[in-house]
Amino acid sequence: MTTVAPRPIPATTVGFGNVVLAEWTKLRSLRSSYLCLALTALCMLGLAVTMGTRWAYQTEPVPAGFDATNVALSGTYLAEVVVAAVAVMSLGSEYATGMIRLTFTAVPQRRIVLLAKAIVLTVSTVLVGELLSLASFLTAQAFFARKHAGVGLADPGAARSVVGAGLFLGAIALLAFGLAGIIRHTAGALSAFFGVLFALNPLVDLLPTWLRNDVINYLPLNAGNQVFVTQPGGGALGPWTGLGVLAGYAAVSFATALLLVNHRDA
C-alpha cells in the first residue's frame, strides 16, 4: 500500500497591511484615545477662544507687530504634552501590562510591529493636528477681526503655520514614541520626553554666551516651533529647517528603538 505524503502547508505571513490595521484597531478602540483627543481639542480650541476673547474685548488697541497667527496657534504648546502622553502610553502601557508579549507572539517581526505602531500614531496625530490647527486659526481670527488685527490663510506665513502646527505635533508624537520604545516604561519615557523638550533649555543657558547662542536654536522645541511662527526672533532657524531638526531628533529616537527591540526581552 502506497503512502501518500501530506502536502506541506505553505508558509504565510501576517502582512504589513494587516499589522497596520490591527494597530489602528487598537488605537481607536481605547477609551483613553478619545479622552486624549478631547483634551487636545480643548487645549488648542480652548486657548484660541481664550486668547481671541482677551484681545478682542480689551480696551487698549492691539500693539504693533501683533502675531495673530502664532497667538491663534498657541494651544499647540499645550497640545504637544497630551500628544506625547498618548504616544508614550500607546507603547509603554503594553510593556507595563505584558500585552506586548502577545503582540510579538502574533507578529514575531518586532520591528514591523514598532513601524506599524509609529505609522498609525504619527499619521493619526498629523491629521488631527491639521484639523485642530485650522479650526483654532479660524476661530481666533474671528475674534481678532473685531480689532481689525486678524489675518487670513492667504497672508504671508499663515497657511504654512497652520500646516506646520499639525506636522510639529506629528514629529512630537514620533519623538515620544521612540523614547517609549527605548525606555519601555511609561513614567520614565515621559520624564525623558520632558527632559529633552524642556529641561535642555536651562542647561544650555549655563553655557558661555558665544556657545549658547549657537546651540539654543537647535534644541528640539526651539527648532520645531519655528514652523508655526510668522515673526521669528533674530538668529532663529527657518521654518522648514527648524521642523527638519525636530524631525531629526524624532528619527534618531525611533531608529534607536528599532535597533534595540530585537536585542532585549519583551
Sequence and secondary structure as in RCSB ss.txt:
>XXXX:A:sequence
MTTVAPRPIPATTVGFGNVVLAEWTKLRSLRSSYLCLALTALCMLGLAVTMGTRWAYQTEPVPAGFDATNVALSG
TYLAEVVVAAVAVMSLGSEYATGMIRLTFTAVPQRRIVLLAKAIVLTVSTVLVGELLSLASFLTAQAFFARKHAG
VGLADPGAARSVVGAGLFLGAIALLAFGLAGIIRHTAGALSAFFGVLFALNPLVDLLPTWLRNDVINYLPLNAGN
QVFVTQPGGGALGPWTGLGVLAGYAAVSFATALLLVNHRDA
>XXXX:A:secstr
               HHHHHHHHHHHHHH HHHHHHHHHHHHHHHHHHHHHHHHHHS SS   TT  HHHHHTTT
HHHHHHHHHHHHHHHHHHHHHHTHHHHHHHH   HHHHHHHHHHHHHHHHHHHHHHHHHHHHHHHHHHHGGGT  
  TTSTTHHHHHHHHHHHHHHHHHHHHHHHHHH  HHHHHHHHHIIIIIHHHHHTTS HHHHHHHGGGSHHHHHG
GGG SS  TT   HHHHHHHHHHHHHHHHHHHHHHHTTS  
